[in-house]
């Protein structure tokens, strides 16, 4: 310890070549002030190329992400691609990045991004003739606690059905891959062959060479000074060299992204954080190795380490109370000219991580540190980037907020290029939708969450994870204050929503686990409540839109594959992509002639609204579309006694004949105006009550008081998830999304291929139906012990991977675990035996007839039929 402290020499050198090639560019201040020639409009003399006045796509920002997008668009055949860089390529976060590459990602969809990136980097040098400095020694995530081993088993089942190879290995194999390791505390490792690191500067230059080779134009220095939308959905992009008229623009400006967004009225929730990594001089033990060390990630120590020539490079993630945000840039903007500068390093902040690194890699104790690099990287509140078109304005796209830009660059460039050119995403990546944030994402929230996300970088990733910094936001329902101390809240698009409610004697609070945990029995009680008596749930986070106007029916008939409901009626409808995949599931009610209420899930509010607005604008429909999500609260009431409770509070006839299933009425409930829809996602008798937020608490209290004799109580979303699975209800984002078509998802009932309207995706779906399906959503009973499926687990048959689950839960009615999963057609028959992998064990599963429990309307209909 004393030796390493004595030898530390913090030299933020102006030439990083001596550090082993971290960056080949000299460190200097880049002036972004346009030259006199540029001000006079003589662009060719400054840029050394002809200025373009028009473009299909203008990309703003020349880091590795922006240049990758230019490369992919041009290679994909787009003729007029222009990239504008304010100073020089890689200025910002790219040039000083540690350059790590990995197939691993704890999520499902971003694994595809990582895979595409690495496959591109493997071939880029041969394609462009530009060296990229790509090393692929593999990487190992180290587990030194039992919870970490469970986490790795959990991640293995989420990876087996993907193309990426990944292995759970023992301590000896870990040491083979990193011989300098002290394995005394190592229990296991998650090994990913093909991982490694790449030189970010060389990567960007190779992508730029490829972009130019395929016809893209890269202009620098060319700062954007203004963005003006035109009436036909195009953009005037203003620079000191002139204005470019673009069909669409993409903000890839890194930590300048907020400033670009402000030009058109957006406050993008991105903030720079200080990230430090340390580079050592030559370490004799490293130099003596016959092959390159694998990259290691010591999760308990919260740092990564890799070989850098004959030395080592390691970068820690400090705890949230020690990490540093560059919040002044949020307030005052990025300093003019900042581009290839660094922050002053602070070893005190990372000293505990250095000590942990020296314990597990003892040669560090004798190593000389020759550089400490402290530079800005950009974080969003949830650490995921913001990728895609932005709701609220046409043809404005973002690819910003990359905490790990190097590994994302190749895959995101391909993803966005495909989406821009084909007008639909190539696969589901909704977790990165830029519109997942809204006005509720204010600066205090952003700072709190960014600090939490950085500090929690390597915490154990449990199922149903909750993080609590910055909560609650301004988005709280009218019953939040009444419920907040009675339950465990979940976070949904800024809203607080009860997951489960406490009962006397319960082990309360958030207790995450890979197995059944403290909420398990309580949720069972809530399920019985709804099945036997009556329960109330807060559903306010639903996205809610009103569409009205002369062309409202025409627009919705174009957008949705189902027929539109009659006045006073409701149905479930789906928006499809042009390729026939499921973009959204929406509940539609026609309230008055030509006036429709659209309800969607909380996580897809602005995702769906943008799709609707875009079609309305491009088709020039005469409609008015309003987002009333924050104005209207929603209470669900469900269970056999729900009718009795409501009838006590209203003069409206709530009988089966007086208020039919999937009908809507405006009623007075305890003297308060309520729009009631007879529907329940539990599948039991129930209603959804749409109420002004200010009246929500009064309606809730009236129901709870009026329902005492009926045994009324609260229930949460965990119980609703179990009940909907018992009924065989599909969920958007699980059983259906942009990776699935509605026919394989079993949504045939809602798809009206014979309706006169030419709805989006109709032709593609007819073609899919004609060719026949290759897989089918199947309903599985899984024989487990203390662990239940949740979705994205691997399904096996005869030792081979044959599919994946989409969602899962415990059925309290039948005392068994259930799951939906996609299986090949030949394995989807009722009675088929397969296995579902959970925490490293393969559990027997059987395809069963769905649903396990009939819905209340079906039970009622069958009872009437039997009686007749």
N, C-alpha and C positions, 0 to 999 in steps of 0.2 A: 504493500500500500504506500509506504513512505517513498519507495524507489520510484513508483510510477508518478507520484505527485511531484517529486523533484525533477523528473525528466520531462514533464509536460511543457511543451513550448507552443503556445497558442499563436501560430503564425498564419493569419488569414492571407495566404500568399497570393500574389498577383499572377502567378503562373502555376496552375495545378498539375503540370506535367510531372513534377517531382513526386506527386502523390500517387503515381501509378496509373495515370490516365483517367482520373475521374472526370476531368473536362479538358478538352484541348484548346479551349478559348481562354485568352487572358482575361483576368478580372479587371473591369474598368467601368466607369460610369458612362452610360449611353445617353446622349442628349436626344430627346424626342422633339426638340424644337425644329420646325421645318427650315430648310435653307432659304436664302433669298431667292434662288432660282425657283424653288418650289412655290414660294409665295407668289411669284410672278406667273405660275402656271406652266413653267417649262419642265413638265414631268419627265420628258425623255432624257434631259441632261442630268437629272438627279437619279432616276431609276435605271437608266441605261437600257430602256426598252419602251416600246410604244404603249401608250396608255389606252385602256379599253373603257369605253363609255357605257357598255352594257355587259351584263353577265347573267347566266342562269342562276348561279349561286356565288355569293360573296362570303368568304370565311374571314372572320375578324380575330386574328391572333395566330402567331407562328410558333407556338410550342409544338411538342410532339403530337398532341391530339389534333390540333388544327391542320397540321401538315399531313397527318394520316388521312384526315377526311378529304383534303384536296387530292391526295394520291388515289384514294378509292373512288371518288366521284369521277375523276378523269379516266381512270382505268376502266370504270364501268360504262364509259361511253358518253358522259356529259361533256358537251362541246365547250361551253364557256364557264370555266371555273376560275375564280380569282381569289387569291389569299392576300390579305392586307396585314402586314406586320409593322408595328409602330417603330421598332428600332431594328433588331436583327433576330433571325431565327434562334430559338431556344432561350431568348431573354425571358426571365421570369423564374419559374420553378424548374423548368426542364434541365437547364445547363448544370445545376448543382445536385441533381437527384442521384441517389445511390444506385439506381438502375436495376432494382430487383425484379425478377420475372418469376411467376409461379402459376401453375395450373389451378392451385387451390383457391377456393373461395367458400366461405361458410354458407352462402346463399346458393340457390339453384341456378338462376338464370345467368348470373355473372360468371359462372364456370364457363359458359359458352364464349363470353367476351375474352376471358383469359386464354382459352384454347385457340381462338382465332388469332389473337395477338402472337402467341408463341409460334404457331404454324407460319404466320407471315414472316416473323423475324428469322426463322430458320432458312427461308428461301430468298430473303430480300437482297442479300449481297450478290447472289448469282443473277438476280433479275436486273439490278441497277448497276453493278460493278463497283458499288461503294461498300467498303468494309464497315461492319456495324459493331464489331467487338463483342460478339455474343458467346457467352460461356454457359454450358448446360451440365454442371456437375450434379444436378439434383438438389433437393432440399429436404430437410427433416424438421418437423415441429416436435418439440420435446415435451413429453409428459412426465411430471415428477410428483403428481398427486393422483389419487384414485378418481377424483372428479375429472381430471384431464384425460385419463384413460377412457372413461365413459364418453367424454366429448369426442374423442377420436373414433370410438366405435359408432357413435351417433353419426359422425361425418362420413364414415365408411359406407354406411347404408345409403346415404344421400349421394354417393359418388359412383357406386357400382353400376348404376343404370346409365351413367354417362360414359363418354368415350375415353376420358382421361384415366390413365393408370394411377393407382394410389394404393399403398400398402401399409398395414399396421405391423411394425417391426419391433423386435426386442432390443434390449440395451446393447448387446454385443454387435448387432448389425448397425445400430446407431454409431457405435464407436468405429466400425469399419469405414463408415462414410465420413466420419470426422475423428481421426485418430488422436487428436489433441484433447479430446473431451474427457473430463472426469465423470464417470458414469455412476458414481456411488448413489446418487439420488434419482437416476433415470429409471423410470418404470417401463416406458415404451416410447415409440416415435411414430409419427405419421410421415411416411416417405413418399415423395412425389418425384419420380424420374423425369428428366427433361426440364426441371426448374433451373434457375440460375440467375444471371445478371447480364446486362447489356450496357454499352456506353450510350447514354442518352443523346449526347451531341451527335455522334456518328449515326445513330438510328434516325434522328431527325433529318440529317443531311441526306441520308439514303432515301428516305421517304420523299424529301423535296426533289431529289434527282428523278425519282420515279414519277412524281406528279408532273414535273416539266416534260419528261419523256412522253407522257400521255397527253400533253397539251394544256395543262393548267398554267396559269400565270401567277407568279409570286412577286409581289411588290413590297419593297422595303428600302428605306424607311417610308412608311405610308400610314401615319396615324389617322384614325377615323375621328372626325370632328363633329359629325352630326348624322342622324338617321331620321329620314322623313318617309312615313308610309304614304303611298298614293291611293287614290280611290279604287283602283282596280286590283289592290292587294300586293302591289310591287313595292320596292323600296328605292329611295334615293340615298345612296351612301356617299357622304361628303368627306372629302379629304383635302389637304392643301394642294394636291395635284389636280383636283377636279372631282366631279361627281360621277358615280357609276349607278345606272339604273339596273337593279337586280330583281329577279323573280323571287328569290328568297335569300335571307341572310342567316348566318350561323355565328353565334357568339361563342368563340373558343378562347377567350381572352385571359384565362387563368385568373390571377388575383386582380386583374383590371376588369373582370366580368361585371362587377357591380357598377362601375362607371359607365360601361357600355350600356348596361340595362337602364341606368338612370336617364340616358338620352331619350328613351321612349316611355319613361314613367314607371319602370319596374325597380323594385328594391330586392335584388336577388340575395337570398340568404347564404352568402358565402363570406368566409372570413379567413385571413391568413393566420397560420400558427407558426411558431418557431420550432423547427425540427433540427436536431443536432445529430451528427454522426462523427465518429472519431476514426482517424486513419493512423496506423502505426508504421514505423519504419520496418525494415526487413527483420523478420523473426527467424532465427536459424532453424528452428524446428519446422517452420512452414517451408522454408527454402529447401529443406532436405526431403520433402515429400515427393513421391513418384507421380502422384496424380492430384488434381485440384480438389480441395476440400468442398464437400457439399455445403450449401448455405444452411445455417441452423437458425431456428427461432426458439429461443428459450422463453416459453410462455409465462412461467412464474417470474422470471427476471425481467420480462417485458422488453426484450431487445432482439434484434436480428444481428447475425454476424456472417461475414463471408470473407473469402480470400481476396486480397487486393495485391496482385503481383506476388511478392514474397513476404508480404505483411498481411495484416488483418484490418478489416473495416467493420465497425459495429455501431449500430444506431439504436438508442433506447427511446421508449415512449414514457415520459414522466407521468407521475400521478397528476390528477386534475388540479390539485392544489399547488403544484409546482410548475406546471406547464405555462407557457406564455402565449397569449393572443396578441396579435398586432391590431388591437381594436381601434387605434388612432386612424388607421387606413379606412375603416368603416365610417368614421366620423368626418375625417378631413380629406380622404382620398389618398391614393398612392403618390408618394413624392415624385415630382416631375424628374424624369431622367433615370429613375430607379429601374434596373433591368438585370444587370449582372453584378450586383452588389450583394453582400451578406450582412447579417446581423452580428453584433458582438456576441461571442460565445460565452457560455456560463457553465463551467464544469461542476459547480456546486449543485446545480439542478439535477445533474445526472450521476452524481457520485455514488449513490446507492446502487445504481444499475452497473456501474463500472466494477464495484466490489462484487456483485453477484456474478458478473461475467468472469472476473478473475478466479472465482471459486470453481466455476464449471469448466473454464479454459485456463488452466494455471499458467501457461506460457505468457499470458497477458501481464503477469506480475513483473516480468523482466523486460517488457516491450517498451520501446520509446514511442511516444505519441508525437507525430510530426505535424498533424493538422486536426483541427476541430472545425467542422463546417456547420454553420448555423444559418439556415436559409428559410424563406417563406414557402410553405405549401398551403394549399387552400382546402378548407373544410366546409362541409355543409352541416346542418344540425345532426343528421343521422350518419354522416361519413360517406354516404353514397353520392355519386355525381348526379347532376341534373342534365338529362339527355333526352332530346326530342323537341317537338314543336311546343310552343308555349301558348297556353290558353289566354284569350283576351285580345289577341292581335294576330292578324293573318301573316303566315309565312315568316315568322320569327322563330328561330330554333336556337337551342343552347346545347353546348357540350362543355360544362363548367363544373367546378367544385370537385376536382379530382385530387384526392389525397394520395392516390397511387397512379399517377398519370402514365407512367412508362408501361406498366403491364396492361392498362386499359386502352392505350392509344390505338394499337392495331385493330383490336376487336371493335371498339367503339366507332372508329373510322369506317369500318365495313358495315356495321349495324346501321349507322346514320345514313351512309351512302345508299344502302339498299332501301331504306325507308323514304328518303327524299326522291329517289328515282322511281320507285314502284308505288309510292303513295300509301304504303302500309308497312308496319314494322315487320321484319323478317321473323321475329319470335318475341315472346312475351318478355318485357323488361320494365313492367309498370313500377317496380320499386325505385327506378331511376327517373320516372316521369317528372319533368320540372314543375308540373302543376300539382304535385303532391303537397306543395306549400301554398299558403294563401296569406291574406292580410293579417291573420293571427300570428304569423311568423315574424314577430318584431325583433328588434336588435337585442334586447335583454334575453329573450328566449334563444336566439341564435348563438349568442356568446355562451350562455349556460350549457347548451347542448353540445357545442363544439368543444368546450372544455371537457365535458363528460365523455364525449366520443373519443377524444385523444387519450384521455387518462384511462379509459376502459378498453383501449385497443386490444389488449391481450387477455381480458377477463374470460372466464369460462362462458361459452355461448350456449345457454340452456334453451330448450323449447319454451315457447310462450314468454319470451324475455320481455321484461319491462325495465325502462330506465326513467328516473324520476326528476332529473334536473329540469328546471324551467317550467315545471308544471304546478298548477294548471295554467293554461293560456287564457286568452279572453274568450275562448270557446267553451262555455259551460252551459249546460241546459238549465231549464227552469226548475228542475228538481235536484240539481247537483248538491246544493247546500243541505237538502233534506237527507240525501243518501250517502254523502262522502264518508261519514264515520261508521257506516253500517256494512261496508263492503270493501272488496279489493277492486280498485279501479284499473281499467286498461286505457291505453292512449290510442285514439283513432282519429287521424287527420286533424289533430289539434283538440279534439273533444275528450272529455273524461266520461267513460262509460263503464258501468258495473260489470265485472267479470263473474263475481260470485259474492254471496252475502253471508255474513257471519251469524252463527247461532251460539247461544250460551254453551260454553265448554269447548268451542272450536279453537284450534291453533290458528290464530288470525295472522294476517299480513302476507306479504309476498315472500314465498319460500320456494324458489325455483328448484327443479329436479329433473333428471332424465327418466324418473320413474313416477309412479303415482305419489302425490304429495298432499299437502294439508287441505286442499280444496276438494279432494276426490269424493268423500262421503257427503259433504255439504251440497255439492252439485247434484248428487243422487237425490237428496231431499227436495231440491228445487224441481227436478224432473218429475218426481212423484206429485209435487204440488200442482204442476200444470196438468198432469194426466188425470188427477183425481179431484182437484178442487179448482183453484183459480189463482193465477199469478200475474204480476205487473212488471213490465220491463221498459227501461228507457231506451228508445230507438232514435233519439234525436240526431245522432250523427249521420243518418241517411242523407245522401245528397238529394235535393228537391228542386225541380225546375218547373216553371209554368211556360207552356208553349201555346200561343194563341195567334189569331189573325186569319186573313183570308186564305192563306195557303197552308195552314197548320196541318190539316189532314193530309194534304198532298206531300208535305215534307216528311211527316212521320211514316207515311206509307212507303216512301222511298228509303227511309233509314232503317225500318224494322221489317223483319221477316214474317211477323204475325199480322193478322188483320187487326185493325184498330177497334177498340171497344166502343160500344154504343154509349150514348149519353147516360150517365149514372152507373156505368159498369167499369170493370177493371180487368186487365189481363197481364200476363207475363210475356214480354217480348224481347227479342234479341237483335242487336245491331251486329252485322257481319262486315268483315273486310271484303275488298274486291275478290280475294282468293277464297272466300267462303269460310273464313275462320271467325270465331266468336270474339267480337271486340267488346261487347257489353251485354249485360242482362239488366233489364229495366222493367219496373212495374208501372203500367200506364193506366190512368183513369181519365175518362172524358167527363169533366165536371159539368160543363154547359156546352152547347153546340160550338165546336171549334176551339174549345179551351181545354187543354190537357195538363194534367199533373203527372210528372215523370219522377219516379223514385229510383235511386240507385244506391249502391253501397258507399260507405263513408270513404273508403280508399280510392274510389274511382270518380268522385264528384267532378273535379275539373277535367279529368281525363275524358269523361263522357261528354261533358258540356262542350269541350273544344271540338270534338268530332261532330256534334250537332250544329254548332255555330259555323264550322267550316263548310258543311254541306249547304246550310241555309244561305251563306254568303255566295258560294260558288254557283249555286243553282238559282240565285236571285229570287228566293222565295219571299213572299210578303208575309212575314211573321214577326212576332215579338217574343223574344226568349228572355226570361228573367230567372235568376238564381235566387231562390228564397230559402236556401238551406239554413242560414243563421236566424231567420225571422220566425220560422215555424218549428215548434217542438213536436215530438212524437212519443206517445205512450202506447205500448202494446199491452193488451189484456187477453189472456188465453186460459182455457181450461173449461171443463163441463159446467162450472158455475158462473162463467163470465157473463152469460146472457142475463142471469138473475141480478147480478151486481149492476149492470148497466140499466136494466129495466127499472130499478129503484130510483135512478137518477134522471130519467127522461120520460116524456110522454110519447115518444116515438115507439112504434111497434117494433120490438127487437126480435120477434119470433122468427122461426125459420121461413115462414111464408111471407112475413112482413119485411124482413131484411135478409135477402138471399145472399148466398156465398158469391164473392167477387162482385158485389154491388157497393155503391157509395151513396151516402146521404149526408146532408148538412143537418145536424141535430143540435139541440140544447142539452147539455149535460151539466146538471147542478146549476142551471141557469147560464151556462157559459157556452158560446158558439164553438162547435167542434165539427170538423169534417171526419166522418167515420167511414172506414172501408172494412168490409168483412173479409178479412184475410189474416192469416197468422203463419209465420215461418216455422212455428213449432209443429204445424200440421193438425193442431187441435182447434176446437171451436174458439174463435177469437176475432178481435178487431184491432185495427190500427187507428189511433185517434190523433188527428192533426190539429194542433192548438197553437195559438199565438204564445210565444215564449212567456209573456208576462202573466198568462192565465194557467200556465202548465202546473204549477204547484197546487193551485186551488182545485183543479180537476183531479190531480193525483190524490190529494188529501180526501176529497169527497169519495173517491172510489175505495180508498183504504178504510174509511169510516163506514161506508155503506156495505162493504163486503165482509165485515167481521164475522157475521153468522155463516158466511159461505167459506170461511177459512182462508181469506185472501192474504197474500204475502208477496214479497219481491222475488224475482229471479233474474239471473244475469245471462251474459252471452255464452258462457261455457255450457250451461244447461240447454240453451237454444241450439247450440251446435250439436249436442248429443241427440236432441229430439228431432232435428231436421235430418240427421243421418239415419235414424230409425225409420223415418218416413220415405227415405230414398230421394230426398231433395238434393239437387245439384247446387253447388256454390260457384259463383263466378270467381275466377282467380285460382280455383282448385280444379274442379271437374271440367271447367270450360275456360278458355282464354285464347290468346292469339296463337297458341300452338295446337289448338284443337278445332275440328269442325263440329257443328251441332248434331250431325247424324251419328258420329262415333260416340258422342257424349250422351246419346239417348234423348235428344231434345226434339225428336221428330214431331211430337204433338204441337209444338209451338212454331214450327216452320211451315208456312203455307206456300209451297212451290206453285200452287195453282192460282194464287191470287193475281188479279190483273196487273197490279203495280210491279214495275221492274225494280225491285228492291236491290240495294247494293249486295253483291255476292250471290245473287240468284243464279246467274249463268254458271258460275264456278261450282255452286252446290249441285246443280243439275248434272254437271260433268262428273263430280265426285260420286253422286248416287249411281250414275250410269256405269262407272268403272267398278263400283263395289268397294266395301270397306276392308281394310287390312287389320284393324284392331277395334276393340269395343270396350266401353266403360263397363266394368263388372263390379258386382256387389259381393263383398267378401266377409265371411265370418272367420275371425282369427283367434286361435286358441293360445292365449298368452298367459302370463302370470302377473307380475306387478308393473308391467309396462304396456302402454297402449299405442297403436299407430296414430300418427297425426297428419301424415301425408309426406310424399317425396321419398318414401322408403323403397328399397329394391324388392321386386318380386322374382322368385326363383322357381324353376321347374326342372327336375332331373339334372341339377347341378349347373344350370345355365340361367343367365339373367333373361327374363322374358317380359318384364314390364315394370311399372312403378305405381305406387299408391298415390292418390291425389288428396285425400283427406281421411281422417280416422278419428274415432272416439269410442268411449265405452258406452254400451247400451245398458242403461240401468233397468229397463223393462225386461230385457231378455238375459241379463247377466252375462254378457259376452262382449268382446271387442269387435267393432265393425270397421270396415274401410271400403272406400271406392278405389278402384285401380284400373289402369289400362292394360289389357291383355290381348295377345294375338287372337284373331277370330276363332282359331281352332282350339284355343284354351279357355274360351269364354262361356261354355255351356254350364248350366246349373249342375252341380255335383263335382265339377272339376277340382282336383286337389292341386294346390300350389303351396309355396312357402313365402312368408313375409319376414324380411330381415329386420330385427330390432336389437340394437345395442350388441351387435356381433353374434346374435343367435338367430337361427332360422326357425320361425314358428309355423306350425301347420295352419293352412287356411283353405277354406272351401268356398267356391262360387255358389251363392245362394240366390233364391228368388227374391226379387225386391217388390215392394218394400217389406221390411220385417214387421212393421206396425202400420196398419191402414190409417189414412188420414181421417179426421172426423167427418168431412163431407162424404167420403166414400163409405164409411161405416153407416152414416145416416141413410144414404141412398140404398145401400144393401138391406138395411133394416126395413125400410119402407117397402122395398121390392118383396122381401120375404113375407111381410105382413099382408101385402096385397095378394 
